[in-house]
Amino acid sequence: MQNWKDRGDELKARMGDTVDDVKSYFGGPLWSKVLAALVLIYLLAATLVGWYWSQEPDLFPVREQVQRDLEEHNQSLVTGYTTVSTLSRVATTLLDKPGGYLSNDKFPPGLWLDNMPSWEFGVLVQTRDLTRALRKDFSRSQTQSTEDRDLAQAEPRMNFDHRSWALPASETEYRDALKYLNRYAQRLSDSNKPDAQFYARADNLRNWLGDVETRLGSLSQRLSASVGRVRLNTDLAGDSAAKGATPKASAEVVKTPWLQLDDVFYEARGQAWALVHFLRAIEHDFADVLEKKNALVSVQQIIRELEATQDPLWSPIVLNGEGFGVLANHSLVMANYISRANAAIIDLRQLLEQG
């Protein structure tokens, strides 16, 4: 009989042969093959997670959401609450959607994504504008009145750097802004705290729509620049005595760089997504003003134009065909809806200005 030492040596030899066979089968060290497999699995998982995180949130029903908020916090519906609650819900969605807030991510897969961060920035732009309008106009009865204390805290926090990832992170500042917005909403619905006000007046609405008008006008130009065109300089048109800080050429070729086409496209989708909700809230809170001006249908038409920008994009990439060429140009299609909404907003502001 073999002793235990001989058996141990035989087993060790067999195991060594097996390891050598495995190494020979894989054509190299076993650890390198395992590492390659793990990297491949990670990349595949990151790709799937990135695809999931890149799904844009659906439009939510504003009035139903406001009603749920009222029931949850045991509050009553007052003028302005719908607008403030919708603003809070849009900002919350920005932070709590699948993947959370991605614009300041420093690690994969968030680091590899650019469409969703562009969408987030578009939503953030409109969120900042409405927060400023609340502080500057909606909550104040006149230019000499005192600004609301909670809105004075919310606005600067909402304007914090959107790419900061630490000390503090962007999400931290935005959540602090939400706390102050929600505090303002609670005071607004409390009849025992008349210091919180929301004034649904035509001039206040016109001021905010003026900001929306300039935002959409800029987006329309940037989207249209997907196809390079010669643009004439009309900066000083209409005033023969007007002067600019520095001279500019009478004409220039404007074209969006190819790598930025999808960024502009998704930023436009983000701004339009936020505006749809804000205008639905405005439609409710300013109903009396709009009906008096016979402008309610104008707001509804603007909402319809912006809703069309949220149709699914079936192409895996943002196509950039030449005008009437064979391929589609998604940027020009988006520019069409944005321009029509912008033109309707200009008409609406004129209606609100009339007596």
VENDABEL-V840214 format. One record per pair of residues at least 6 apart in sequence whose ideal C-beta (glycine too) atoms are under 6 Angstrom apart, sorted by the first residue. I is the first residue (numbers start at 1). J is the second residue. Records with the same first field share a line. If there is no record, write none. Layout:
I=J ; J
This chain:
22=30
23=30
26=33
46=108 ; 109
49=109
50=109 ; 113
52=98
53=98 ; 99
54=115 ; 116
57=93 ; 97
59=276
62=86 ; 277 ; 280 ; 281
65=89
66=82 ; 85
69=85
70=77
75=189
76=189
78=189
79=198 ; 200 ; 285
80=188 ; 198 ; 285
81=188 ; 189
82=281 ; 284 ; 285
83=281 ; 285
84=185
85=185
86=277 ; 281
87=130
88=178 ; 181 ; 182
90=274 ; 277
91=127 ; 178
94=123
95=101 ; 171
101=171
102=110 ; 113 ; 116 ; 117
103=117 ; 120 ; 162 ; 163
104=163 ; 164 ; 165 ; 170
105=111
106=165
115=262 ; 266
118=263 ; 266 ; 267
119=266 ; 269 ; 270
121=267
122=267 ; 270 ; 271
123=270 ; 274
124=162
125=271
126=271 ; 274 ; 275
128=158 ; 159
129=211
130=278
131=154 ; 155 ; 158
132=155
133=208
134=151
135=147 ; 151 ; 155
137=204 ; 207
138=198 ; 204
139=148 ; 151 ; 197
141=199
150=180 ; 183 ; 184
151=184
153=180
154=177 ; 180 ; 181
157=173 ; 176 ; 177
158=177
160=173
162=170
164=170
187=193 ; 196
188=196 ; 198
200=285 ; 286 ; 289
202=289 ; 352
205=286
206=349 ; 352
209=345 ; 349
212=345
213=345
216=338 ; 342
217=342
219=268 ; 338
220=335 ; 338 ; 339
222=264
223=331 ; 334 ; 335
224=335
225=254 ; 255 ; 256
226=256 ; 261 ; 320 ; 331
227=323
228=253 ; 255
230=251 ; 253
231=252 ; 254
232=251
233=248 ; 250
236=242
261=318 ; 320
262=318
265=318 ; 331 ; 334
268=334
269=309
272=306 ; 309
275=306
276=303 ; 306 ; 307
279=299 ; 303
283=299
290=296
293=351 ; 352
295=348 ; 351
298=348
301=344
302=341 ; 344
305=337 ; 340 ; 341
306=341
308=337
309=334 ; 337
318=330
319=327 ; 328 ; 330
320=329
321=327 ; 328 ; 329
